Structures are given as C-alpha cells and as structure tokens.
C-alpha cells in the first residue's frame, strides 16, 4: 500500500510540518514501507490471542488501600507555621 505525494503532503499539513521536495520523496517511501509492514501484521490470525495490556504476565503490585484513623488536628497543626481556628493560615495568593 503505497502513499501518494498528495497524501504525504496532507499528513505534513495535519502535523504542521514543512517538508522540502526531497523530504516528500523520502517520507513517501518510508511511510509506504511502514504501511506495508502493517499489512503483513493485519494478515496474521489473532483469533486465539487474548487481549493484553502488557507483554509480560504482570499483575498489580501495589498493596490494597486500607482505611485507618487520621492524626488529631492538633498534632497536624503543631508543625504549621501559622494556624487559625483549627485551620492552616496561609498568605493570600491573589489580591
């Protein structure tokens, strides 16, 4: 499946890439070869191949979340530079 010069120019326009005439010839050949490889892959029978998210048999390696009690507000605010009415006090960002 070969690409035409017009198709290469259209792809370049979509990608907002300026191509010289030499680049257009080069990319016409290279992109056509890539599409030929995809045609070969398309002909493979993949009916018995299960869909996968990864090539290796990995599973979730994270431990499950466990709910636990939070720290008391007084302990958290003890490290704050400024606090007021049980809340962190910060400088105004927008004035």
N, CA, C and O atoms as CSV, one atom per row, in Angstrom:
chain,resi,resn,atom,element,x,y,z
A,1,UNK,N,N,0.857,-1.180,0.000
A,1,UNK,CA,C,0.000,0.000,0.000
A,1,UNK,C,C,0.891,1.227,0.000
A,1,UNK,O,O,1.410,1.621,1.044
A,2,UNK,N,N,1.071,1.829,-1.159
A,2,UNK,CA,C,1.928,2.993,-1.267
A,2,UNK,C,C,1.157,4.286,-1.072
A,2,UNK,O,O,0.003,4.413,-1.480
A,3,UNK,N,N,1.814,5.228,-0.449
A,3,UNK,CA,C,1.213,6.546,-0.282
A,3,UNK,C,C,1.533,7.410,-1.500
A,3,UNK,O,O,2.586,7.270,-2.122
A,4,UNK,N,N,0.631,8.274,-1.812
A,4,UNK,CA,C,0.859,9.213,-2.907
A,4,UNK,C,C,1.507,10.478,-2.356
A,4,UNK,O,O,1.511,10.708,-1.147
A,5,UNK,N,N,2.045,11.281,-3.236
A,5,UNK,CA,C,2.652,12.549,-2.826
A,5,UNK,C,C,1.606,13.438,-2.155
A,5,UNK,O,O,1.909,14.125,-1.180
A,6,UNK,N,N,0.383,13.426,-2.671
A,6,UNK,CA,C,-0.683,14.254,-2.086
A,6,UNK,C,C,-0.994,13.801,-0.659
A,6,UNK,O,O,-1.255,14.637,0.206
A,7,UNK,N,N,-0.970,12.497,-0.401
A,7,UNK,CA,C,-1.238,12.002,0.954
A,7,UNK,C,C,-0.127,12.397,1.922
A,7,UNK,O,O,-0.395,12.744,3.072
A,8,UNK,N,N,1.111,12.345,1.459
A,8,UNK,CA,C,2.231,12.777,2.301
A,8,UNK,C,C,2.104,14.266,2.605
A,8,UNK,O,O,2.330,14.685,3.740
A,9,UNK,N,N,1.753,15.052,1.627
A,9,UNK,CA,C,1.568,16.493,1.847
A,9,UNK,C,C,0.422,16.758,2.815
A,9,UNK,O,O,0.499,17.670,3.637
A,10,UNK,N,N,-0.641,15.962,2.718
A,10,UNK,CA,C,-1.776,16.120,3.630
A,10,UNK,C,C,-1.369,15.768,5.064
A,10,UNK,O,O,-1.741,16.473,6.002
A,11,UNK,N,N,-0.610,14.686,5.239
A,11,UNK,CA,C,-0.133,14.296,6.572
A,11,UNK,C,C,0.768,15.388,7.137
A,11,UNK,O,O,0.662,15.731,8.314
A,12,UNK,N,N,1.646,15.932,6.314
A,12,UNK,CA,C,2.534,17.010,6.767
A,12,UNK,C,C,1.731,18.243,7.171
A,12,UNK,O,O,2.064,18.921,8.143
A,13,UNK,N,N,0.678,18.524,6.420
A,13,UNK,CA,C,-0.165,19.682,6.754
A,13,UNK,C,C,-0.868,19.460,8.087
A,13,UNK,O,O,-0.953,20.375,8.906
A,14,UNK,N,N,-1.378,18.238,8.311
A,14,UNK,CA,C,-2.040,17.935,9.585
A,14,UNK,C,C,-1.064,18.040,10.759
A,14,UNK,O,O,-1.431,18.487,11.846
A,15,UNK,N,N,0.180,17.622,10.523
A,15,UNK,CA,C,1.199,17.678,11.571
A,15,UNK,C,C,1.842,19.051,11.676
A,15,UNK,O,O,2.667,19.298,12.556
A,16,UNK,N,N,1.453,19.949,10.762
A,16,UNK,CA,C,2.013,21.304,10.705
A,16,UNK,C,C,3.540,21.251,10.583
A,16,UNK,O,O,4.271,21.922,11.311
A,17,UNK,N,N,3.989,20.422,9.629
A,17,UNK,CA,C,5.411,20.251,9.363
A,17,UNK,C,C,5.672,20.677,7.922
A,17,UNK,O,O,5.002,20.215,6.999
A,18,UNK,N,N,6.636,21.547,7.742
A,18,UNK,CA,C,7.016,21.966,6.391
A,18,UNK,C,C,8.023,20.960,5.837
A,18,UNK,O,O,9.021,20.655,6.488
A,19,UNK,N,N,7.762,20.449,4.641
A,19,UNK,CA,C,8.640,19.466,4.017
A,19,UNK,C,C,9.186,20.006,2.701
A,19,UNK,O,O,8.477,20.650,1.927
A,20,UNK,N,N,10.459,19.727,2.470
A,20,UNK,CA,C,11.047,20.060,1.172
A,20,UNK,C,C,10.646,18.967,0.187
A,20,UNK,O,O,10.112,17.932,0.587
A,21,UNK,N,N,10.900,19.193,-1.086
A,21,UNK,CA,C,10.576,18.179,-2.096
A,21,UNK,C,C,11.365,16.902,-1.839
A,21,UNK,O,O,10.854,15.801,-2.046
A,22,UNK,N,N,12.595,17.046,-1.394
A,22,UNK,CA,C,13.425,15.878,-1.068
A,22,UNK,C,C,12.821,15.091,0.092
A,22,UNK,O,O,12.798,13.861,0.066
A,23,UNK,N,N,12.325,15.813,1.125
A,23,UNK,CA,C,11.685,15.161,2.265
A,23,UNK,C,C,10.410,14.437,1.838
A,23,UNK,O,O,10.123,13.340,2.319
A,24,UNK,N,N,9.660,15.038,0.951
A,24,UNK,CA,C,8.413,14.416,0.496
A,24,UNK,C,C,8.683,13.089,-0.193
A,24,UNK,O,O,7.951,12.121,0.012
A,25,UNK,N,N,9.725,13.039,-1.005
A,25,UNK,CA,C,10.084,11.786,-1.682
A,25,UNK,C,C,10.522,10.746,-0.654
A,25,UNK,O,O,10.108,9.589,-0.713
A,26,UNK,N,N,11.366,11.171,0.290
A,26,UNK,CA,C,11.875,10.256,1.316
A,26,UNK,C,C,10.737,9.713,2.173
A,26,UNK,O,O,10.663,8.507,2.408
A,27,UNK,N,N,9.847,10.592,2.645
A,27,UNK,CA,C,8.757,10.155,3.507
A,27,UNK,C,C,7.705,9.355,2.752
A,27,UNK,O,O,7.049,8.493,3.337
A,28,UNK,N,N,7.539,9.620,1.490
A,28,UNK,CA,C,6.608,8.826,0.683
A,28,UNK,C,C,7.068,7.365,0.673
A,28,UNK,O,O,6.249,6.456,0.808
A,29,UNK,N,N,8.370,7.140,0.515
A,29,UNK,CA,C,8.917,5.783,0.526
A,29,UNK,C,C,8.848,5.169,1.921
A,29,UNK,O,O,8.401,4.034,2.084
A,30,UNK,N,N,9.291,5.920,2.925
A,30,UNK,CA,C,9.361,5.382,4.278
A,30,UNK,C,C,7.974,5.073,4.847
A,30,UNK,O,O,7.766,4.011,5.434
A,31,UNK,N,N,7.038,5.986,4.676
A,31,UNK,CA,C,5.694,5.744,5.196
A,31,UNK,C,C,5.016,4.602,4.457
A,31,UNK,O,O,4.240,3.854,5.054
A,32,UNK,N,N,5.295,4.456,3.172
A,32,UNK,CA,C,4.732,3.337,2.416
A,32,UNK,C,C,5.272,2.014,2.935
A,32,UNK,O,O,4.526,1.039,3.027
A,33,UNK,N,N,6.568,1.962,3.279
A,33,UNK,CA,C,7.144,0.739,3.846
A,33,UNK,C,C,6.511,0.408,5.193
A,33,UNK,O,O,6.239,-0.757,5.483
A,34,UNK,N,N,6.280,1.417,6.006
A,34,UNK,CA,C,5.656,1.186,7.311
A,34,UNK,C,C,4.254,0.610,7.122
A,34,UNK,O,O,3.875,-0.342,7.805
A,35,UNK,N,N,3.494,1.179,6.206
A,35,UNK,CA,C,2.145,0.669,5.957
A,35,UNK,C,C,2.181,-0.748,5.399
A,35,UNK,O,O,1.279,-1.538,5.679
A,36,UNK,N,N,3.205,-1.087,4.616
A,36,UNK,CA,C,3.356,-2.460,4.125
A,36,UNK,C,C,3.572,-3.428,5.280
A,36,UNK,O,O,3.058,-4.546,5.254
A,37,UNK,N,N,4.323,-3.014,6.288
A,37,UNK,CA,C,4.525,-3.868,7.468
A,37,UNK,C,C,3.201,-4.077,8.207
A,37,UNK,O,O,2.931,-5.173,8.697
A,38,UNK,N,N,2.397,-3.058,8.286
A,38,UNK,CA,C,1.097,-3.200,8.936
A,38,UNK,C,C,0.185,-4.137,8.149
A,38,UNK,O,O,-0.614,-4.862,8.742
A,39,UNK,N,N,0.295,-4.131,6.835
A,39,UNK,CA,C,-0.489,-5.068,6.023
A,39,UNK,C,C,-0.106,-6.503,6.331
A,39,UNK,O,O,-0.970,-7.377,6.387
A,40,UNK,N,N,1.184,-6.755,6.533
A,40,UNK,CA,C,1.639,-8.104,6.897
A,40,UNK,C,C,1.061,-8.491,8.251
A,40,UNK,O,O,0.575,-9.610,8.418
A,41,UNK,N,N,1.106,-7.586,9.216
A,41,UNK,CA,C,0.553,-7.876,10.541
A,41,UNK,C,C,-0.952,-8.092,10.494
A,41,UNK,O,O,-1.486,-8.915,11.237
A,42,UNK,N,N,-1.640,-7.356,9.624
A,42,UNK,CA,C,-3.088,-7.477,9.514
A,42,UNK,C,C,-3.498,-8.864,9.009
A,42,UNK,O,O,-4.604,-9.326,9.291
A,43,UNK,N,N,-2.611,-9.526,8.266
A,43,UNK,CA,C,-2.924,-10.837,7.708
A,43,UNK,C,C,-2.754,-11.966,8.726
A,43,UNK,O,O,-3.189,-13.089,8.469
A,44,UNK,N,N,-2.133,-11.692,9.869
A,44,UNK,CA,C,-1.933,-12.723,10.880
A,44,UNK,C,C,-3.254,-13.081,11.542
A,44,UNK,O,O,-4.110,-12.223,11.760
A,45,UNK,N,N,-3.407,-14.356,11.856
A,45,UNK,CA,C,-4.604,-14.830,12.541
A,45,UNK,C,C,-4.401,-14.635,14.042
A,45,UNK,O,O,-3.539,-15.276,14.642
A,46,UNK,N,N,-5.178,-13.766,14.636
A,46,UNK,CA,C,-5.063,-13.484,16.071
A,46,UNK,C,C,-6.318,-13.882,16.825
A,46,UNK,O,O,-6.592,-13.351,17.902
A,47,UNK,N,N,-7.082,-14.812,16.268
A,47,UNK,CA,C,-8.334,-15.220,16.915
A,47,UNK,C,C,-8.090,-15.851,18.281
A,47,UNK,O,O,-8.878,-15.646,19.204
A,48,UNK,N,N,-7.001,-16.621,18.423
A,48,UNK,CA,C,-6.734,-17.315,19.686
A,48,UNK,C,C,-5.837,-16.527,20.627
A,48,UNK,O,O,-5.433,-17.048,21.666
A,49,UNK,N,N,-5.521,-15.300,20.291
A,49,UNK,CA,C,-4.640,-14.481,21.127
A,49,UNK,C,C,-5.507,-13.596,22.017
A,49,UNK,O,O,-6.261,-12.762,21.516
A,50,UNK,N,N,-5.403,-13.772,23.339
A,50,UNK,CA,C,-6.228,-12.943,24.233
A,50,UNK,C,C,-5.708,-11.509,24.269
A,50,UNK,O,O,-4.505,-11.282,24.139
A,51,UNK,N,N,-6.596,-10.549,24.444
A,51,UNK,CA,C,-6.143,-9.154,24.554
A,51,UNK,C,C,-5.343,-8.976,25.838
A,51,UNK,O,O,-5.685,-9.538,26.879
A,52,UNK,N,N,-4.290,-8.198,25.755
A,52,UNK,CA,C,-3.443,-7.958,26.915
A,52,UNK,C,C,-3.152,-6.469,27.042
A,52,UNK,O,O,-3.216,-5.719,26.068
A,53,UNK,N,N,-2.834,-6.062,28.258
A,53,UNK,CA,C,-2.442,-4.679,28.498
A,53,UNK,C,C,-0.931,-4.554,28.566
A,53,UNK,O,O,-0.388,-3.450,28.510
A,54,UNK,N,N,-0.248,-5.696,28.687
A,54,UNK,CA,C,1.201,-5.684,28.817
A,54,UNK,C,C,1.739,-6.981,28.241
A,54,UNK,O,O,1.049,-8.001,28.251
A,55,UNK,N,N,2.956,-6.950,27.742
A,55,UNK,CA,C,3.537,-8.148,27.147
A,55,UNK,C,C,3.998,-9.152,28.191
A,55,UNK,O,O,4.127,-10.338,27.887
A,56,UNK,N,N,4.246,-8.704,29.404
A,56,UNK,CA,C,4.681,-9.594,30.477
A,56,UNK,C,C,3.500,-9.940,31.375
A,56,UNK,O,O,2.562,-9.152,31.497
A,57,UNK,N,N,3.537,-11.119,32.008
A,57,UNK,CA,C,2.408,-11.510,32.876
A,57,UNK,C,C,2.465,-10.812,34.237
A,57,UNK,O,O,2.605,-11.471,35.267
A,58,UNK,N,N,2.360,-9.513,34.243
A,58,UNK,CA,C,2.410,-8.745,35.486
A,58,UNK,C,C,1.001,-8.514,36.017
A,58,UNK,O,O,0.036,-8.407,35.261
A,59,UNK,N,N,0.917,-8.443,37.318
A,59,UNK,CA,C,-0.343,-8.081,37.960
A,59,UNK,C,C,-0.084,-6.869,38.829
A,59,UNK,O,O,1.058,-6.434,38.978
A,60,UNK,N,N,-1.127,-6.333,39.394
A,60,UNK,CA,C,-0.992,-5.161,40.241
A,60,UNK,C,C,-0.047,-5.476,41.399
A,60,UNK,O,O,-0.279,-6.419,42.156
A,61,UNK,N,N,1.009,-4.691,41.535
A,61,UNK,CA,C,1.991,-4.939,42.577
A,61,UNK,C,C,1.795,-4.018,43.782
A,61,UNK,O,O,2.569,-4.079,44.738
A,62,UNK,N,N,0.791,-3.185,43.747
A,62,UNK,CA,C,0.518,-2.289,44.855
A,62,UNK,C,C,-0.315,-2.997,45.913
A,62,UNK,O,O,-1.146,-3.849,45.599
A,63,UNK,N,N,-0.084,-2.639,47.156
A,63,UNK,CA,C,-0.894,-3.211,48.228
A,63,UNK,C,C,-2.254,-2.513,48.234
A,63,UNK,O,O,-2.357,-1.354,47.833
A,64,UNK,N,N,-3.280,-3.201,48.680
A,64,UNK,CA,C,-4.613,-2.576,48.693
A,64,UNK,C,C,-4.663,-1.436,49.711
A,64,UNK,O,O,-3.983,-1.465,50.737
A,65,UNK,N,N,-5.474,-0.448,49.406
A,65,UNK,CA,C,-5.666,0.660,50.336
A,65,UNK,C,C,-6.381,0.154,51.588
A,65,UNK,O,O,-7.298,-0.665,51.517
A,66,UNK,N,N,-5.938,0.660,52.723
A,66,UNK,CA,C,-6.576,0.289,53.975
A,66,UNK,C,C,-6.946,1.557,54.716
A,66,UNK,O,O,-6.108,2.432,54.928
A,67,UNK,N,N,-8.188,1.650,55.102
A,67,UNK,CA,C,-8.654,2.828,55.836
A,67,UNK,C,C,-8.095,2.774,57.251
A,67,UNK,O,O,-8.065,1.717,57.881
A,68,UNK,N,N,-7.659,3.913,57.736
A,68,UNK,CA,C,-7.165,3.996,59.111
A,68,UNK,C,C,-7.466,5.387,59.648
A,68,UNK,O,O,-7.736,6.315,58.886
A,69,UNK,N,N,-7.415,5.515,60.943
A,69,UNK,CA,C,-7.719,6.795,61.576
A,69,UNK,C,C,-6.659,7.831,61.210
A,69,UNK,O,O,-5.475,7.514,61.094
A,70,UNK,N,N,-7.101,9.062,61.033
A,70,UNK,CA,C,-6.168,10.142,60.734
A,70,UNK,C,C,-5.582,10.688,62.030
A,70,UNK,O,O,-6.042,10.353,63.122
A,71,UNK,N,N,-4.570,11.524,61.899
A,71,UNK,CA,C,-3.958,12.126,63.071
A,71,UNK,C,C,-4.896,13.174,63.657
A,71,UNK,O,O,-5.730,13.733,62.944
A,72,UNK,N,N,-4.764,13.434,64.918
A,72,UNK,CA,C,-5.577,14.500,65.518
A,72,UNK,C,C,-5.199,15.852,64.924
A,72,UNK,O,O,-4.026,16.095,64.641
A,73,UNK,N,N,-6.183,16.738,64.730
A,73,UNK,CA,C,-5.893,18.045,64.131
A,73,UNK,C,C,-4.815,18.826,64.877
A,73,UNK,O,O,-4.030,19.538,64.252
A,74,UNK,N,N,-4.764,18.706,66.189
A,74,UNK,CA,C,-3.751,19.429,66.960
A,74,UNK,C,C,-2.343,18.992,66.605
A,74,UNK,O,O,-1.435,19.820,66.532
A,75,UNK,N,N,-2.149,17.688,66.383
A,75,UNK,CA,C,-0.823,17.194,66.004
A,75,UNK,C,C,-0.420,17.684,64.616
A,75,UNK,O,O,0.746,17.999,64.379
A,76,UNK,N,N,-1.372,17.747,63.715
A,76,UNK,CA,C,-1.075,18.209,62.365
A,76,UNK,C,C,-0.737,19.692,62.368
A,76,UNK,O,O,0.233,20.111,61.736
A,77,UNK,N,N,-1.527,20.480,63.072
A,77,UNK,CA,C,-1.313,21.929,63.097
A,77,UNK,C,C,-0.099,22.320,63.931
A,77,UNK,O,O,0.352,23.462,63.845
A,78,UNK,N,N,0.443,21.412,64.732
A,78,UNK,CA,C,1.616,21.731,65.548
A,78,UNK,C,C,2.820,22.068,64.680
A,78,UNK,O,O,3.689,22.827,65.111
A,79,UNK,N,N,2.893,21.529,63.478
A,79,UNK,CA,C,4.018,21.796,62.586
A,79,UNK,C,C,3.753,22.957,61.629
A,79,UNK,O,O,4.641,23.337,60.865
A,80,UNK,N,N,2.566,23.516,61.658
A,80,UNK,CA,C,2.228,24.604,60.739
A,80,UNK,C,C,2.867,25.903,61.219
A,80,UNK,O,O,2.872,26.181,62.418
A,81,UNK,N,N,3.409,26.703,60.295
A,81,UNK,CA,C,3.971,27.991,60.706
A,81,UNK,C,C,2.914,28.893,61.327
A,81,UNK,O,O,3.181,29.599,62.300
A,82,UNK,N,N,1.692,28.864,60.750
A,82,UNK,CA,C,0.589,29.660,61.299
A,82,UNK,C,C,-0.698,28.865,61.189
A,82,UNK,O,O,-0.931,28.174,60.197
A,83,UNK,N,N,-1.522,28.966,62.205
A,83,UNK,CA,C,-2.849,28.330,62.159
A,83,UNK,C,C,-3.848,29.256,62.820
A,83,UNK,O,O,-3.500,30.123,63.622
A,84,UNK,N,N,-5.111,29.043,62.452
A,84,UNK,CA,C,-6.171,29.887,63.000
A,84,UNK,C,C,-7.470,29.106,62.985
A,84,UNK,O,O,-7.862,28.594,61.936
A,85,UNK,N,N,-8.146,29.001,64.113
A,85,UNK,CA,C,-9.431,28.314,64.251
A,85,UNK,C,C,-9.366,26.869,63.752
A,85,UNK,O,O,-10.304,26.382,63.121
A,86,UNK,N,N,-8.255,26.189,64.038
A,86,UNK,CA,C,-8.125,24.798,63.653
A,86,UNK,C,C,-7.817,24.578,62.180
A,86,UNK,O,O,-7.963,23.463,61.679
A,87,UNK,N,N,-7.391,25.626,61.477
A,87,UNK,CA,C,-7.075,25.531,60.054
A,87,UNK,C,C,-5.684,26.100,59.801
A,87,UNK,O,O,-5.160,26.872,60.604
A,88,UNK,N,N,-5.090,25.703,58.664
A,88,UNK,CA,C,-3.820,26.298,58.269
A,88,UNK,C,C,-4.074,27.730,57.836
A,88,UNK,O,O,-5.048,28.013,57.139
A,89,UNK,N,N,-3.210,28.617,58.245
A,89,UNK,CA,C,-3.302,30.016,57.848
A,89,UNK,C,C,-2.195,30.274,56.833
A,89,UNK,O,O,-1.018,30.077,57.135
A,90,UNK,N,N,-2.568,30.716,55.627
A,90,UNK,CA,C,-1.588,30.983,54.575
A,90,UNK,C,C,-1.755,32.402,54.085
A,90,UNK,O,O,-2.800,33.024,54.275
A,91,UNK,N,N,-0.703,32.909,53.446
A,91,UNK,CA,C,-0.781,34.234,52.859
A,91,UNK,C,C,-1.723,34.199,51.670
A,91,UNK,O,O,-1.884,33.166,51.021
A,92,UNK,N,N,-2.333,35.320,51.396
A,92,UNK,CA,C,-3.223,35.418,50.238
A,92,UNK,C,C,-2.403,35.279,48.964
A,92,UNK,O,O,-1.347,35.893,48.816
A,93,UNK,N,N,-2.910,34.461,48.049
A,93,UNK,CA,C,-2.215,34.264,46.779
A,93,UNK,C,C,-2.655,35.337,45.784
A,93,UNK,O,O,-1.830,35.907,45.071
A,94,UNK,N,N,-3.930,35.602,45.741
A,94,UNK,CA,C,-4.478,36.626,44.843
A,94,UNK,C,C,-4.978,37.788,45.680
A,94,UNK,O,O,-5.639,37.602,46.702
A,95,UNK,N,N,-4.655,38.966,45.237
A,95,UNK,CA,C,-5.131,40.130,45.981
A,95,UNK,C,C,-5.922,41.034,45.080
A,95,UNK,O,O,-6.411,42.073,45.523
